[in-house]
Amino acid sequence: MSITALLLAGGASSRMGTRDKLLEDVGGTPLLRERALACLASCADRVRVVLPPDRPERAKVLTGLDVDIIYNDGADVGMSNSLRCGVAGLEAGAVLIVLADLPDLTTPDLDKVMRAADAHPLATILRGADATGKPGHPVLLRQKLYADVMTLSGDTGAQPLLRQYKADTVLVPIGAAALRDLDTPEDWAAWRADRS
């Protein structure tokens, strides 16, 4: 089964004030580029990145990487539009949705969810989860859900589908990385403090 990793980086980063969270430094590399490199190192067949058209510096940090860039012209109408843009025209057997603001997800984490899809061929959705079983990211959707994705709207992302297909979902334990996103300067400060 072919899998495309879909890195969602089309949001406005509005809770960061004047800073763009996806350009924050992570070990000497902008977060967005570091996340794209993690996806490229995974067993995904292709990597597709959704970007907003009004943030050229995001595209710039991806220079030289073998990724397909899709521009989300409706970033202001919510996360669902980014998801629809990323899935439109996709022919892969599954898509692995990776949020660009989850810095602790590793390439082995991504691979673990993709490999679980082979081990659970009847599961419609596979999701990373923390040690307690709380579902998080990344999220793998099989091709049969693409049409459903195209009907999503608002700022809830894939949540309606995740609720609808909960009984057909397999949770893949990967730890706290499945849930830790960094949306505010305070989030970043706490994350950096934990790593120092």
C-alpha positions, -999 to 999 in steps of 0.1 A, spaced: 0 0 0 14 34 -10 13 61 17 17 98 14 28 117 45 7 149 46 24 176 67 -1 203 76 16 237 79 -12 259 65 -23 276 96 -18 312 106 2 306 139 -20 333 154 -14 324 190 23 331 187 19 369 184 45 382 160 64 349 158 58 321 134 59 288 154 68 268 123 100 288 119 111 284 156 146 270 160 147 233 168 183 221 171 195 246 146 168 239 121 134 257 116 107 235 130 89 231 96 120 219 78 128 196 107 93 181 105 96 177 67 129 159 72 113 135 97 86 127 72 111 123 43 132 98 64 101 77 71 87 48 51 61 71 34 63 70 -4 58 107 -8 57 138 13 31 166 7 32 198 26 3 223 29 13 259 32 -5 292 33 2 314 3 10 345 24 39 330 43 67 327 17 93 321 45 77 287 52 83 276 16 118 290 17 128 268 46 118 238 25 141 247 -3 159 216 -17 137 190 -1 118 165 -22 84 175 -11 52 184 -29 40 218 -18 2 226 -19 -10 261 -11 -40 265 11 -59 296 -1 -84 293 26 -62 292 57 -85 317 74 -115 293 72 -100 266 94 -80 235 96 -104 215 75 -96 235 45 -59 226 48 -68 190 51 -90 192 20 -63 209 0 -38 182 11 -60 153 2 -74 167 -31 -61 146 -60 -43 122 -38 -40 86 -52 -21 69 -25 -37 40 -7 -35 59 26 -25 93 39 -6 99 71 -16 133 86 12 149 105 7 183 122 38 205 118 36 219 154 42 185 171 80 186 175 85 154 195 71 130 169 100 110 155 105 92 122 102 59 141 69 71 155 56 78 120 68 45 108 52 27 137 17 40 127 23 32 90 35 -3 98 5 -9 120 -17 -2 90 -3 -34 74 -8 -53 106 -44 -42 109 -58 -42 73 -94 -39 84 -88 -7 104 -101 24 86 -80 48 108 -49 44 128 -38 69 154 -8 75 176 -17 75 213 0 83 245 9 57 272 -26 59 287 -43 53 254 -54 88 248 -56 92 210 -35 118 192 -12 120 162 -1 111 136 -34 100 120 -35 75 91 -67 75 69 -72 49 43 -81 60 7 -118 51 11 -121 81 35 -108 107 10 -142 116 -2 -154 121 34 -124 144 40 -135 166 11 -169 172 29 -152 186 61 -155 222 70 -146 246 98 -117 245 122 -121 210 136 -98 192 111 -106 155 108 -124 153 142 -159 145 127 -144 115 108 -124 104 139 -156 103 159 -176 86 131 -151 58 126 -140 54 162 -150 17 162 -128 12 131 -98 29 146 -67 12 160 -46 32 185 -8 28 182 11 36 214 39 60 208 40 81 241 36 117 250 48 129 216 14 120 202 -2 149 221 24 176 226 18 205 203 34 240 207 9 268 200 21 297 222 53 313 233 47 298 268 44 263 252 77 268 235 94 281 266 82 250 286 92 226 259 127 241 257 130 240 295 122 203 295 149 197 269 177 216 286 
